[in-house]
Amino acid sequence: MSDEKKQESQQTGSRQIDGASPGSQSASAPKEGQGYKFKLRSEREREFPIQPKYIALIIVVLLIILGTVAAVNSTVFQSPDSMNYSDYVGVWQEDASKDAQKEGGVKLRIHSVSGGTLLISLEYYDGNASHDSIVVDDVGAVTRDGEAYYAFSDDGHGNSGNGVLTFKGRKIQWKSVLNNGKETYYDVQRVKDTAPVPKKPETAKKATKPIEESSEASEEDDDYILPNSAEEYLTMEDLEGLSPKELRLARNEIMARHGRIFGDPELSAYFESKDWYEGTIDGETFDAEHTEELNEYELRNVDLILSMEQGQ
């Protein structure tokens, strides 16, 4: 074989060893007409610029915001100053599904709201065969700082009591004292679909006034038991016909005009219901430092009323 043919034969063999055979295709090479199934990241971002994880995060944040707004607007998180006591009109029990009258328990009825006063009824049932109960209708409860204070001296059957209602969102904590007994606490919840028909608070009977007095002055005087106790000396005749309870209120009315705060729940509830009253001085401080603010008429009238109280 000539040198020229040998050289050609070697080159041909070398091409067959180093390269693939003419009839074969590389395993990594794509078939004709077939493209890649994945896209570059830049291409995906151009088609959908926000990643799914960020969308999920935005949805969660929106739900949290909406839930917070709903909670803030509900009675659960209401501040005492913004409390809407009308939301609590209805019947309340410890167990809303229980028949308290037959099975025993307590029932609180909030009939209506007028200004800063709730009109309520209190019911206590022992659940025994005798079905003993105490029912006190139409008690005024004075609201202040998310609570309502009430007191009653006689329900017509010799029972007396006082208590505090503390409004806590969807429930009410009820502190009750009956007949000078120990404090009892109840957590009551609203009974569904049993809101009582609202009652109008009863207004006190107005005494007959001379025709020449203005209607405005008449209404103002009716808010006091003894309207002139700070301006003139009272007499025994002025106090005749007043019950022991009215005498006590009339005596404390003199101090209440000067802003005395009363620790007694019944006195506190009574004076808090008056538009003219503004308690600013606690009882101990008033008695120790502010009694000199009473004028000569008031000092004399306090002694006269007290003597009437002690004589009854």
Secondary structure as UniProt FT lines:
FT   HELIX           3..18
FT   TURN            22..23
FT   TURN            27..28
FT   TURN            32..33
FT   HELIX           41..47
FT   HELIX           52..73
FT   HELIX           75..77
FT   HELIX           80..82
FT   HELIX           85..88
FT   STRAND          90..93
FT   TURN            96..97
FT   HELIX           100..103
FT   STRAND          105..114
FT   TURN            115..116
FT   STRAND          117..125
FT   TURN            129..130
FT   STRAND          133..144
FT   TURN            145..146
FT   STRAND          147..152
FT   STRAND          161..168
FT   TURN            169..170
FT   STRAND          171..178
FT   TURN            179..180
FT   STRAND          184..190
FT   TURN            192..193
FT   TURN            211..212
FT   HELIX           215..221
FT   TURN            222..223
FT   TURN            227..231
FT   HELIX           236..239
FT   TURN            240..241
FT   HELIX           244..256
FT   TURN            257..259
FT   HELIX           265..272
FT   TURN            275..276
FT   HELIX           283..289
FT   HELIX           291..293
FT   HELIX           296..311
//
